[in-house]
Amino acid sequence: MTSISKVEKEIPDENRSHIFPVHPAQGKLGVMIPGMGAVATTFVAGVEAVRRGIASPVGSLTQMGTIRLGKRTEGRSPKIKEFVPLASLDDLVFTGWDIFEDDMHTAALKAGVLERDLLQKVKGRLRAIKPMKAVFDHNYVKKIDGPNVKKGKNKLDLAEQLRQDIRDFRKSSGASRLITMWCASTESFLQPTAAHQSLKALEKAMKENDETIAPSMVYAYASLMEDVPFANGAPNLTLDIPAILELAQERKLPICGKDFKTGQTLMKSVLAPAFKARLLGLSGWYSTNILGNRDGEVLDDPGSFKTKEESKLGLLEHILQPQLYPELYGKIFHKVRINYYPPRGDNKEGWDNIDIFGWLGYPMQIKVDFLCRDSILAAPIVLDLVLFLDLAQRTPELRRLGIQEWLSFYFKSPMTAPGLYPEHDLFIQMMKLKNTLRHLKGEELITHLGLEYYD
Ligand SMILES: NC(=O)c1ccc[n+]([C@@H]2O[C@H](COP(=O)([O-])OP(=O)(O)OC[C@H]3O[C@@H](n4cnc5c(N)ncnc54)[C@H](O)[C@@H]3O)[C@@H](O)[C@H]2O)c1
């Protein structure tokens, strides 16, 4: 990585007090993915297709988004990827771990998300990505089992094997920076225990094979020990324990999570702020899904579903703030169901029945029927997280924070500093993200006050 002093020299003197130094995105960026299933393969195949110019990165803020700078009258709205130095898609290299032995092309065919024709065009690159042996515990994902699994004398030993995988990939790929992006299955519900309370306790517990150390924690520990940032795309506890926060803080490594905000929850984080903005009351929100991919099968297990349910339920309370509006939001019946229904494959259908009330308490109903494609919605999120986490690791001002709350835009259950409630409103999250980028570049933050236009 280029030294920071060299980067600082590149910043014009007149802006020095405002602009935060960012190391340039030089060299390759290695993306390491635990879980080479539907989301991971749709992401990697998509990046390859975009690189070849045969498809468009729809849904990706880093590739298509713009950012307004200065006053509305200035007409300055560069593309985000031109405003901040992000890695180019051409510089991404991939590897992954999975409990199945399928290479990325075979796994993508089995996931059945992308058409065979498209996959044929990127076959060479995908074929070359073969899964490394996974750290896996059937007790945490009851519905699946596979042969491509590491053996070790204890969990610390398994972490050491992962660390060796990481060092090997760093060498073989020639990557100058790495990111770990968890796209593996949802693990059984877990609450923090004594084993999670400090780094020392975590290491001791791994050595003793404590059952409350989930495989995802072993990956997170191994990544951070190798100075690799980690993003959590599933609702697992993984990063939300004091031991991992301590490690990220100590090593100044960006982390973020959890659970990609894709279909139904995305809609909730758009609609609920609208109700609150207009002071419309809410008496009930019933959400159900049918889903037929492997993720749906895994979530058919009550333990894994409980992890997902917790992640999906939190946001209404945080957005609607019933403590401030007891009359409007004090008695909400909120229910979330996920039903495994194989004929639909990755094409999920999410239904919402929303009971609201208006002027003088008169009831109304809204029905949402979202016929979505799960991995098509998730893939651009994965791409953005990879590129933004890499930006964070090259930016000391962000790196030192550990938790990257500005990326909460992408998550159902965003991580925040301990004791702070998360922002779930999609539009607040978007403003937080863009203002973070403006802040880094010394641009005025946009508050939408706008009185000056009438002076
Ligand atoms: N829209 C979405 O698709 C979406 C949204 C939010 C969250 N998620 C989460 O993202 C994750 C991936 O979703 P998916 O649809 O790709 O699921 P998937 O079942 O297709 O893929 C998950 C892969 O992880 C592998 N795996 C399981 N445990 C592993 C371990 N310990 N190490 C390595 N590999 C392991 C499985 O073998 C499988 O190939 C899930 O946890 C899901 O809940 C997905």
The ligand as an SDF file (V2000), in Angstrom:
LIG
                    3D

 44 48  0  0  0  0  0  0  0  0999 V2000
  -31.6200  -11.5040   -0.9270 N   0  0  0  0  0  0  0  0  0  0  0  0
  -30.8410  -12.4290   -0.4640 C   0  0  0  0  0  0  0  0  0  0  0  0
  -30.5040  -13.3160   -1.1750 O   0  0  0  0  0  0  0  0  0  0  0  0
  -30.3470  -12.3380    0.9370 C   0  0  0  0  0  0  0  0  0  0  0  0
  -30.7550  -11.2630    1.7300 C   0  0  0  0  0  0  0  0  0  0  0  0
  -30.2760  -11.1580    3.0300 C   0  0  0  0  0  0  0  0  0  0  0  0
  -29.4190  -12.1160    3.5190 C   0  0  0  0  0  0  0  0  0  0  0  0
  -29.0750  -13.1840    2.7600 N   0  0  0  0  0  0  0  0  0  0  0  0
  -28.2010  -14.1800    3.3590 C   0  0  0  0  0  0  0  0  0  0  0  0
  -27.0780  -14.4120    2.5420 O   0  0  0  0  0  0  0  0  0  0  0  0
  -26.6380  -15.7460    2.7310 C   0  0  0  0  0  0  0  0  0  0  0  0
  -26.4560  -16.3940    1.3700 C   0  0  0  0  0  0  0  0  0  0  0  0
  -27.7030  -16.5390    0.7160 O   0  0  0  0  0  0  0  0  0  0  0  0
  -27.8100  -17.5010   -0.5390 P   0  0  0  0  0  0  0  0  0  0  0  0
  -29.1580  -17.3110   -1.1190 O   0  0  0  0  0  0  0  0  0  0  0  0
  -26.6150  -17.3560   -1.3890 O   0  0  0  0  0  0  0  0  0  0  0  0
  -27.7680  -18.9360    0.1760 O   0  0  0  0  0  0  0  0  0  0  0  0
  -27.2300  -20.3130   -0.4410 P   0  0  0  0  0  0  0  0  0  0  0  0
  -27.7990  -21.3760    0.4420 O   0  0  0  0  0  0  0  0  0  0  0  0
  -27.4610  -20.3860   -1.9000 O   0  0  0  0  0  0  0  0  0  0  0  0
  -25.6470  -20.2130   -0.2350 O   0  0  0  0  0  0  0  0  0  0  0  0
  -25.0370  -20.3440    0.9940 C   0  0  0  0  0  0  0  0  0  0  0  0
  -23.8030  -21.2200    0.8200 C   0  0  0  0  0  0  0  0  0  0  0  0
  -23.0810  -21.2490    2.0420 O   0  0  0  0  0  0  0  0  0  0  0  0
  -22.5140  -22.5400    2.1860 C   0  0  0  0  0  0  0  0  0  0  0  0
  -22.1390  -22.6660    3.5860 N   0  0  0  0  0  0  0  0  0  0  0  0
  -22.9170  -22.8730    4.6580 C   0  0  0  0  0  0  0  0  0  0  0  0
  -22.1700  -22.8450    5.7880 N   0  0  0  0  0  0  0  0  0  0  0  0
  -20.9030  -22.5930    5.3990 C   0  0  0  0  0  0  0  0  0  0  0  0
  -19.6800  -22.4190    6.1000 C   0  0  0  0  0  0  0  0  0  0  0  0
  -19.6510  -22.5050    7.4270 N   0  0  0  0  0  0  0  0  0  0  0  0
  -18.5740  -22.1370    5.3900 N   0  0  0  0  0  0  0  0  0  0  0  0
  -18.6120  -22.0390    4.0400 C   0  0  0  0  0  0  0  0  0  0  0  0
  -19.7400  -22.2090    3.3190 N   0  0  0  0  0  0  0  0  0  0  0  0
  -20.8560  -22.4820    4.0050 C   0  0  0  0  0  0  0  0  0  0  0  0
  -23.6070  -23.4600    1.6990 C   0  0  0  0  0  0  0  0  0  0  0  0
  -23.0700  -24.7130    1.3420 O   0  0  0  0  0  0  0  0  0  0  0  0
  -24.1330  -22.6800    0.5010 C   0  0  0  0  0  0  0  0  0  0  0  0
  -23.4720  -23.0520   -0.6980 O   0  0  0  0  0  0  0  0  0  0  0  0
  -27.6840  -16.4210    3.6110 C   0  0  0  0  0  0  0  0  0  0  0  0
  -27.2530  -16.4130    4.9420 O   0  0  0  0  0  0  0  0  0  0  0  0
  -28.8790  -15.5230    3.4680 C   0  0  0  0  0  0  0  0  0  0  0  0
  -29.7580  -15.5700    4.5720 O   0  0  0  0  0  0  0  0  0  0  0  0
  -29.5100  -13.3050    1.4740 C   0  0  0  0  0  0  0  0  0  0  0  0
  1  2  1  0
  2  3  2  0
  2  4  1  0
  4  5  1  0
  4 44  2  0
  5  6  2  0
  6  7  1  0
  7  8  2  0
  8  9  1  0
  8 44  1  0
  9 10  1  0
  9 42  1  0
 10 11  1  0
 11 12  1  0
 11 40  1  0
 12 13  1  0
 13 14  1  0
 14 15  2  0
 14 16  1  0
 14 17  1  0
 17 18  1  0
 18 19  2  0
 18 20  1  0
 18 21  1  0
 21 22  1  0
 22 23  1  0
 23 24  1  0
 23 38  1  0
 24 25  1  0
 25 26  1  0
 25 36  1  0
 26 27  1  0
 26 35  1  0
 27 28  2  0
 28 29  1  0
 29 30  1  0
 29 35  2  0
 30 31  1  0
 30 32  2  0
 32 33  1  0
 33 34  2  0
 34 35  1  0
 36 37  1  0
 36 38  1  0
 38 39  1  0
 40 41  1  0
 40 42  1  0
 42 43  1  0
M  CHG  2   8   1  16  -1
M  END
$$$$
